Amino acid sequence: MPIGLFGKKLGMTQIFEDSGTIFPVTILKTELCQVSQIKTIDTNGYNAVQVAFSEEKISKITKPQLGHLKKFTGKGFKSFGEFRVDNPQEYKLGQKIDLNMLTVGQKVKVTGKSIGKGFAGNQKRNNFSRGPMTHGSKNHRAPGSIGAGSTPGRVYPGKKMAGQMGNKTVTIKNSEILFINPEENILVLKGSLPGKKNSVLKIQTK
């Protein structure tokens, strides 16, 4: 069985149980996914299945991509992703992957890029405490000392400082499927998921 597919995040809403309990949910629209390459330990050094998604006009696809796509389909795809598998021989080039592989109540792992929030200071980015606000203090949100003097004479890598916040690959585990509509390729998952509207998410079964 295929182990995952890709979809776009449409947004969030909430649904009600019969008991009246409210659940926040994220709505995804999955895309046509096809197996575009089968990787094995002998040829690539590891076992994986490459999946093509995000259909595109043939005229807009580069020649190297067209050569790759001709091996399994006549359609155009602009994006590719991989899923690690134990038995790559169970998959075939051109094999379609859709929502029929998933069931309501199943737990999945979702990976995507978190929303970028630009340059942020220590208080916002790392939850540092601020300096005193009274008695003439001029150290309200300044970083302060970041290391010792002559020993070690440098700042260790990984020091928490101001910098870019967000825009990182985030994985949410055990996200529960609450609703599936295979006809319209709609998937509803419980809770929030990384990324902004229309961002691509990788949905992986356990």
C-alpha positions in Angstrom: 0.0 0.0 0.0 1.2 3.6 -0.7 2.4 5.3 2.5 1.5 8.9 1.8 0.5 11.7 -0.5 0.7 15.5 -0.8 -2.0 18.2 -0.4 -2.6 21.9 0.0 -3.8 23.5 3.2 -7.1 25.3 2.6 -7.5 26.7 6.1 -9.0 26.0 9.5 -12.5 25.8 10.9 -14.4 23.9 13.7 -16.8 21.0 13.8 -19.3 19.9 16.5 -19.7 16.4 17.9 -23.2 15.1 18.7 -22.4 15.8 22.4 -21.7 19.5 21.6 -17.9 19.2 21.9 -16.1 21.6 19.5 -13.0 20.4 17.6 -10.6 22.7 15.7 -9.9 21.2 12.3 -7.6 21.8 9.3 -9.0 21.3 5.8 -6.7 19.9 3.1 -7.2 19.4 -0.6 -5.1 16.5 -1.9 -3.7 16.5 -5.4 -3.2 13.8 -8.0 -0.1 11.9 -6.9 1.7 9.3 -9.0 4.8 7.2 -8.4 7.5 8.7 -10.5 10.6 6.8 -9.4 11.4 3.7 -7.3 14.7 4.0 -5.5 16.5 0.9 -4.1 19.6 0.3 -2.0 21.4 -1.2 -5.1 20.8 1.9 -7.4 20.5 4.8 -4.9 21.8 3.6 -1.6 18.4 3.6 0.1 14.8 2.4 -0.4 12.3 5.1 -1.2 9.4 5.9 -3.5 9.4 9.3 -5.3 6.0 10.8 -5.9 5.1 13.4 -8.4 2.3 16.0 -7.6 1.1 19.5 -8.6 -0.1 19.0 -12.2 1.3 21.5 -14.7 1.0 22.2 -18.4 3.6 20.3 -20.5 4.7 23.6 -22.1 5.7 24.9 -18.7 7.8 21.9 -17.7 11.6 22.0 -18.2 13.2 19.5 -20.5 15.0 17.5 -17.7 11.7 17.2 -15.9 9.9 16.1 -19.1 12.5 13.4 -19.6 11.9 12.1 -16.1 8.1 12.2 -16.5 8.1 10.4 -19.8 9.1 7.2 -17.9 5.7 6.8 -16.3 3.1 9.3 -17.7 2.2 11.8 -20.4 1.1 14.4 -17.9 3.1 17.2 -16.5 4.1 17.6 -12.8 6.1 20.4 -11.3 6.8 19.0 -7.8 8.3 15.8 -6.4 8.6 14.3 -3.0 9.8 11.1 -1.4 8.6 8.5 1.1 11.0 5.9 2.7 9.7 2.4 2.3 10.9 -1.1 3.3 9.8 -2.9 0.2 10.1 -0.7 -2.9 9.4 -3.7 -5.2 5.7 -3.5 -4.1 5.3 -0.2 -6.1 5.0 0.4 -9.8 5.9 3.5 -12.0 2.8 5.5 -12.6 0.8 4.0 -9.7 -1.8 6.5 -8.6 -2.1 7.5 -4.9 -5.4 8.9 -3.7 -7.5 9.3 -0.6 -8.9 5.7 -0.8 -5.8 4.6 1.0 -6.9 6.5 4.1 -9.7 5.8 6.6 -11.6 8.0 9.1 -10.0 7.7 12.6 -6.6 6.8 11.2 -3.6 8.7 12.6 -1.2 10.3 10.2 2.1 12.3 10.3 2.0 15.7 8.6 5.1 17.6 7.5 5.3 21.2 6.2 7.0 24.6 6.5 5.8 26.7 9.4 4.7 30.3 8.8 7.7 32.7 8.5 7.5 35.6 11.0 10.6 37.6 9.9 13.3 38.8 12.1 12.4 38.6 15.8 14.2 39.5 19.1 15.1 37.2 22.0 11.8 37.9 23.9 9.6 36.8 21.1 11.8 34.2 19.5 13.2 32.4 22.5 10.9 33.5 25.3 13.6 35.4 27.2 12.7 37.7 30.1 13.3 41.5 29.6 15.4 43.8 31.6 14.0 46.2 34.2 11.7 49.0 32.9 12.4 51.6 35.7 15.3 53.3 37.6 17.0 54.6 34.5 17.5 51.1 33.0 18.4 51.2 29.3 18.4 47.4 29.0 14.7 46.7 28.3 14.9 44.2 25.4 18.6 44.1 24.7 20.3 40.7 24.5 23.0 41.4 27.1 26.2 39.4 27.5 26.4 36.3 25.2 29.6 34.6 26.5 32.7 34.6 28.6 35.9 36.6 28.1 39.3 35.1 27.3 38.0 31.6 28.0 36.7 30.3 25.6 37.1 33.5 23.7 34.3 32.8 21.4 30.5 32.2 21.3 29.5 28.6 21.1 27.4 27.5 18.1 23.7 27.3 18.7 23.5 30.2 21.1 20.0 31.5 21.3 19.9 35.0 19.9 17.7 37.2 17.7 17.1 36.0 14.2 14.6 34.7 11.7 11.6 33.2 13.3 9.5 30.4 11.7 9.9 29.2 8.1 11.2 25.8 9.4 10.2 22.2 8.5 7.7 21.1 11.2 6.2 17.6 11.6 3.0 17.0 13.5 2.6 13.3 14.6 -0.6 11.4 15.4 -3.0 13.8 13.6 -6.4 12.2 13.4 -8.5 12.0 10.3 -12.0 13.1 11.0 -13.5 13.3 7.5 -12.7 12.2 3.9 -14.4 13.1 0.6 -12.6 11.2 -2.2 -14.9 12.7 -4.9 -13.7 16.3 -4.1 -10.3 15.2 -2.7 -11.0 16.9 0.7 -9.3 15.7 3.8 -10.2 17.0 7.3 -7.6 16.5 10.1 -8.1 17.3 13.8 -6.1 20.3 15.2 -3.8 22.8 13.6 -1.1 21.9 11.0 2.1 23.8 9.9 2.1 26.3 7.1 -0.2 29.1 5.8 -3.0 28.9 3.3 -2.2 27.0 0.0 1.1 25.7 1.5 2.0 22.1 0.5 1.8 19.4 3.2 3.2 15.9 3.2 0.7 13.4 4.7 2.4 10.2 5.8 0.7 7.1 7.2 2.4 5.2 10.0 
